[in-house]
Structure formats: C-alpha cells, structure tokens
Amino acid sequence: MTTLYDFKIKDIMGNEWDLDELRGKVVMIVNVASKCSYVKQYSSLEEIYLRYKSQDFVIIGCPCNQFAGQEPAPEAEIYNYCTIHWSVTFPLTSKLEVNGINEAPLYKWMKETMPGIFGLKRVKWNFEKFLIDREGKIVKRYWTFTDPKRIIPDIEKLL
C-alpha cells in the first residue's frame, strides 16, 4: 500500500525532499497561494505548526498557480512573501500542480485515496488540506474554507 513516505518532492529552494523523512510524524498538506482570499489562513497554519511541531507535527505548504493564477511569483518571491508577511516557518515546496496532466504524484495519490465531495478526484481551490497520520495514511480532507483551527481536535487525536 502506498503511503506518504513513498514520495519525493522539491522544497521551495528546489532541493529534492524524500518524504520518508517524515516517518512517524503527523502531517497536514495544504495547497497555498499568496493572492488567494484565503491567504489569511497562513496565520492559523503557522500558529498550529508552532504549537504542535514539538510533538512531531508538520505542515507542508504547496504553492500552486492553477486556480485563477493566484500564485504567479517564482519560488524565491513566494518564500519571501510567506516568511516576511506571515512569519511562516513550516516547510514549503516548489510550485506544483494539484490537478491535471502535470499534477504532482503526491497529489494524485492523495486525491485518489481521499476523494472530495461526490467522489471528485480533484482539488477544487487553494487551501484544501489533507491530514496524514503517523503511518503515512491520509485520514481526512478539509475544504478550502475550513479554518485550520477547526482541525486542531483531529490533529490532537493523532498526536
């Protein structure tokens, strides 16, 4: 059975990141965009990350420009924006696609494993969230508009 640990992605600096490094951690993966109306979720995401990272919790932000072109900047600008404007310290990936012919294999797996409403195997918008347990299995998927703080009880159950 495929798990999170079977994937490699590029971090925001373009370095290959073997997600097997996250073995034993609880992980939340979020597709993010700097010009999205939900960008304020960065604040809640960072707050949650800081609160639980000592308990082996990680958030991974995945910049994506597929929804109304809301993440057009290159990676260096995305990194600066997130760290300067939102004080983000959780890991970010290089820009990736979450749907379509060029979708990242990680997202293909997540969508097939945990389809959205009506069984849709696509991400509908920025800031959709996938929660993954310590065994690397997806346990829950959250809509774009779900305030990250409402996910805290689910995170705490997995820690």
Buried (B, 14 or more C-beta within 10 A) or exposed (E): EEBBBBBEBBBBEEEEBEBEEBEEBBBBBBBBBBBBEBBEBBBBBBBBBBEBBEEBBBBBBBBBBBBEEBBEBEBEEBBEBBEEEBEBEBBBBBBBBBBEEEBBEBBBBBBEBBEBEEEEEEBEBBBBBBBBBBEBEBBBBBEBEBEBEEBBEBBEEBE
